[in-house]
Amino acid sequence: MTAGREMIKTERDGDCTVISFEVDSINASNMAEFMRRIRPLIQPGAKLFFDLECLKRLDISGLGAFLSILKDLKELGGGMIAYNQGSSVKTLFDMVDAGQVIPIFSSRTEAKQNLLGSAPL
């Protein structure tokens, strides 16, 4: 990670927290820092939207971090959605069938429409 550069940025969108990436990869070398920054957002009933547009690379450690976040959120009655995934991230998600566990949408609008519908996070 570049000195002085944030890893993620967050914004509120209604009752959801949108997380976008300031780095282009989540991997074994920065996964602990990623989790350190995400942990405070994992609270009872939290709804996290991950905007994956800037995330160009994700290794199995990064995928494990997302699955850990999802597990923790579900235990607290919350959930997560991902959207705007690029082709290399999509390839990894497809290889391990992560889309069956983590809801993935093409845009924030589509993700919000899903949230407002009856489908659980």
RAGI-V111705 format. One record per pair of residues at least 12 apart in sequence whose C-alpha atoms are under 7 Angstrom apart, sorted by the first residue. I is the first residue (numbers start at 1). J is the second residue. Records with the same first field share a line. If there is no record, write none. Layout:
I->J / J
This chain:
6->22
7->21 / 22 / 23 / 34
8->20 / 21 / 22
9->21 / 22
16->47 / 48 / 49
17->47 / 48 / 49
18->48 / 49 / 50 / 51
19->49 / 50 / 51
20->50 / 51 / 52
21->52 / 54 / 55
22->54
23->55
24->54 / 55 / 56 / 57
25->55 / 56 / 57 / 58
26->57 / 58 / 59 / 62
27->58 / 59 / 61 / 62
28->61 / 62
31->61 / 62 / 65
35->65
42->73
43->76
44->76 / 77 / 78
45->76 / 77 / 78
46->73 / 78 / 79
47->78 / 79 / 80
48->79 / 80 / 81
49->80 / 81 / 82
50->81 / 82 / 83
51->82 / 83 / 84
52->82 / 83 / 84 / 85
53->84 / 85 / 86
56->86 / 88 / 89
57->88 / 89
58->89
79->121
80->121
81->102 / 103 / 104 / 111 / 121
82->103 / 104 / 105
83->104 / 105 / 106 / 107 / 108
84->105 / 106 / 107
